């Protein structure tokens, strides 16, 4: 008769430490603004501009998605 094995997940101590959400949000917003500041650089084509806009919009979408998930309770507010 085989015994059931019970596996517990192993976490490093720093994985359980809560992060600073306000600092991360500010960092993402500042990064998006800095990316958009390079929009008016000395690029020859539009490929660079497309990537800058896509990355900046991606950061903002992640922030909005995180806020929505926290508001509807699918994500904890403590981290």
Residue pairs with C-beta under 8 A, 6 or more apart in sequence:
18 78
18 79
19 79
21 79
25 63
28 59
28 60
28 62
28 63
29 59
29 60
29 63
31 56
31 59
32 55
32 56
32 57
32 59
32 60
33 56
35 52
35 55
35 56
35 59
36 52
36 53
36 56
38 48
38 52
39 49
39 52
39 53
41 48
43 49
66 75
69 75
70 76
70 77
